[in-house]
Amino acid sequence: MKHTILVSAVFVLVICALAAGCSSPAKVEVTPSETPPPASTPGISTAVLTVVSTPVAVETLPSEQFVDLALTKQRPDSTIHLLYNGGKGEIFVQNILMKVTRSDGQVIQQYMNDGTRKPRRGDELVIEGTRGTDQVQVFLTSAGRTYKIIDEPLWLTYL
């Protein structure tokens, strides 16, 4: 009796497997398409440089990628502080770069955490500014795309 139940159960399973189509895979042949080699011109290098484009205009992050950044210029030492407060899109953030063009012409750029790990809430960039007006640009790489999210002049306010 038990032998009959076992044989019929195995038979039903084999029928189900055959009906599902998993008894033999379909043979699929993939043939790569051939691309002709580029014609080389004597004396011209065919090396290609990979350049990460930086946005020209300030862009708004998509709402699901929004993060909060606080940019300030401190008195009395004129240091420029960028504080990362996280936000809805913090899981997408890969890197943050602050570029400061000081009033004396010097350009300083610095990555948050120097690229060793993703930014975390409470991380802060501090760059030495001047007593004049410094131009600050902040670039955020989120979900594989780089956005310029801040581009503004900073000056000391005397109250």
N, C-alpha and C positions, 0 to 999 in steps of 0.2 A: 504494500500500500504506500509506504513512504517512498519507495523507489519510483513509483509511478508519478507521485506529486513532484519529486525532484526532477525527473526527466521532462515532465510537461512544463515546469517553471523554466528550465533551461531552454526548451523549445520556444516558449513565448518570448523570452529575452532575445534569442537569436532572430526571430521574426521581427521584433521591434527594431533591432539594430539594422536589419536589412531594409526595413521600411523607412528608417531615418536617413539612410544613404551613407552610413558611416562604415560600411564594410570594406569599401575600396575607394581611395581618394582619386579624384579626377586628375589626369595628368595635364599639367599646365606648363607650357614651354614659354619662357621669357627670353626674347632675343633683344639685346640692346641695339638701339639704332646707331648707325655709324655717323659720326660727324666729321666733316673734312677738316684736316689740320689747317690752322690759319696760315695764310701766305705771309712769309717773313720777308721783310725788306732789309737789304744789307745795311748795316750800320745803325739800325733802330732796334732797341731792346723790346722784347715782347713781355717783360715782367709787368705784373699787375699789382698795384698797391691797394690794400684794403684800407679805406678811409671811413671812419665813423663820422657821419655828418652831424653837425651841431645845428640846431634850429636857429633861425635868424630872429624870428619874432617870439614873443612870450606866448606860450600855449597853456590852455586850461586842461588839466588832467581829466580823463573820463571820471564820472561820479563814483564808479566802483573802485577806482584807483586813487581816490583823494587821500592826501596826507597833510598834516599840519606842520608847517615850518615857521619859526619865529626868527626874524632877522632884526638885529639891533646894533647900534653903535654906542659903545659905553664911554662914559666920562670917567675919569680925567685922562685915561691913557689912549683913547681913540681906537680901541680894539673893536673889531667887527665880529659879532657872535651870530652863529646860525644854530638854532636849537631844533632838533627833530623830536616832535611830539607824537609820532605814529599817526594812526587814523584808520579809516575804513579799508584803504588799499595797502596797508603796510606789508602784507604778505607778498605783494608784487614788487616791492622796492628792491632793486639790486644794488644801486649805488647813488651817491649824491656828491656832486662836485660844486664847489664854490670858487668863483673866479673874481678877484678883486683887481680893478685897475685904479691904483692910488692916484691922488692928485699930483704926485711928483713924477708920474709916468711909469712907475714900476708896476708890473703885472705879477700877481701871485695867485696860484691856483692850488687847491688842496682837496683831496677826496676825503669823505668822512670815513674814518677808520682805515685810511690808506689802502683800501681794497682788500683787507685781510678777512673781513666778514661783512655780512649785510648790516646796514644801520639798524639800531635798536632804539626804542623810546628812551629819551633822555640823552642821547649822544649829541655832542656839540662840537662845532668847528669854530676855532678862534684864529683870526688873521689880524696881524698888526696893520692898522689903518693910519691915516694922517689926520691932522687937524682941519684939513680942507675937505672938499667934497670928493668922495670915493665912489666909483661906479661898481656895483655888485651884480653879478650874474650867478644864478643858481640853476644847475642842470640836474635833472633827476632821471635815472634810468629805471623804468617800471615796465615789467612784462616784456622786456626785450627792446623797448623803444625809448629813445632819449627825448625828454621834453625840457625846454627852457621855461622854467616856471616863475623866475624872478629876474628882472632886469631894471634896477632902479639906482638912482644916486642916493648916497647916505652922507649926512653931515651931522655935526654935533649941534645939539640944541642947548642953548643957554637959557635957563629959566631964572 
